[in-house]
Amino acid sequence: MLFIHSTAKLAKAIDVKLDPSPVGGTPWIEHWYANLIALTEDHDAVLMTNAATLYSFVFPLPQDGIPFFAIIEYFRIKLVHAMTNQNLAPKQVGDIMARLDRYSVCKTASRSVLGSMNDLAFAMQFYADHTLADGSSFDLEKLEASLNETPMKPLGFRFPAECFQEKLR
């Protein structure tokens, strides 16, 4: 099962009641933290970060909103793409995705992950300010690549992309 550990801010925005956090015994790939990030006055995004590797995805939120299940489906597509880019065998990708066929939006359980997400949110806002200020278009793939190639203290100053790749092996 996919556990989306949502901040209260995001839960309020998507109007969902949070389930209790699961207690141990679940694989690392199932735990993703989600937060609502205000990039600019007009642009919000959902940042989803893996609890074990800090590997992250960013999802833009249109002004008129989007159903949360649509973000989950987009997340699943991006996760398959990320695993495929790591040369994971199709059967392995299929097995992992089968475990993530259902999801629960639950409370956060790690202040360390939330602190790392705050650092990533700051980087996102910096990227947005500088990209939009010079008239460039906002490139989510570049932003995600930048976040996943940022050394993180909880990972021993290793890169989230590197840790994600190692965990998949």
N, C-alpha and C positions, 0 to 999 in steps of 0.2 A: 504494500500500500504506500502511496505517496503521502508523506506528512508535510504539509505546508505550515510551518511555524510562522504565523502572522503577527505583526505588531498590532496593537490596539488601533493605531491610526489607520492602517489598511483595512482592518476588520470593520471599522466604522464606515469607511468609504465604500466598501462593497456590501455593507449591511449583512454581515454574517456573524453568528454566534460561534465563539471559539470552543472547540472540544478541548478536554484536558490533553496535555502532552503525553505521548506514549512513554512507557517506562522500559528502557533497555531492550536488548535482544533483537533489534531490527537492523538490517544492513545500512551501511553508510549512504548508499545511493538514494535511499528513501527519504532522507531528511533535508529539506530545503527551507530556508528562511525567506520571508517576503516582507518588503516594506514599501510604502508609498513615498516617493521622492519628488519633491517640487524642484524641477530643473530650472524653470524660469517662471515668470508670472503666468505664461500661457501654456506651459508644457509640463505635465506630470508624467511619471513613469513608475513602473513596478520593478524593483530590484529583487531578483531571486538568487540566493546564494546557498551553495551546498555547505552544510554544517561541518563536514570533515575536511574539505579541500578548499573552501572559500571560492570555488569556481562559480562564476556568476553569469546570469543572463539579464537583459534589460528589455522591458516591454513598454512601449509608449501607450499612454492613455489618451484617447481622443477627448476633446472638450465635452462631448455629449455622453461620455462614459462608454463602458463595454462590459458585457456580462463576465463575471470572474471565470466561469467555466471556459470561456473563449481564450482567456489568458492561459489557463491550464493546458488547453489543447495546443496552443502556440508553444508553450513550454515543452511539451512532449516532442513536438516536431524539432525544436532546437536541440533538445537532449539527444535525440536520435542522430541528428546531424553531427553533434559534437563527438559522440561515441564512434560514429562512422569515420570521422576525420582522424580518430586515433587508431584506425585500422582494426577495430574490434570486429570479430567475425559476425556475420548477419545473425547466426543462431544465438550468439551471446547477447547481441542487441535485442533480439526478440524476447529472450528469456528475461532480461532486465525490464523491458517495457511491459511484459505480461504481469510482472510484480507491481507495476505502477498503474494498473488499469483503473483502480479506484483511488480516491483521495480524501483526506481529512484535513480541514483547516483547524489548526490547534494553536494553543498558547505557545509562546516562546519559552525556551528552557535554558538558554545559554547567553549570559551577558557578554562573553568573549566574542561570540559570533555577531551579536548586535553591535558591539564596539567596532569590529572589523567592518561591518556594513556601514556604520557611520563614516569610517574612513573612506570607503568606496563611494558613498553618497557625496562626500566632499569632492572627490576626484571627478565624479559625474557632473557636479555643478560647475566645477572649474572648466571642464571640457565644454559644457554647454555655453558658458559665458564667453569663452574664447572662440568657439566655433561660430556661434551665432553673431558675435560682435563684428567679425570680419566678413560677414555676409556669406560664409560657406554654408552648405547644406549639412544637416545633422546626420551623421552616419553611425547608426547603431552598431553595426558590425565592427567598425573601428573602435568605438567606445568599449564594447565588450572585450575585444582583443587587448585593449589597453588595460582594462581592469584585471584581466586574467594573466597579464604579464607584469603586474605590480608586485614586488616582493612584500610579503606580509609577515609581521612579527610573530603571530601565533603559529605560523608554519616554519619558524626558524629562518625567516627572511627568504624563504623559497617562493616560487611563483605558484599561484593557484592552478594554472594550466599544467604545470609539471606534477603537482600532487594529484590532480584529477587523472592524468595519464597513468601514474603509478598505481593508483587505487583500482583502475580498470584492469590491470594486468593480473 
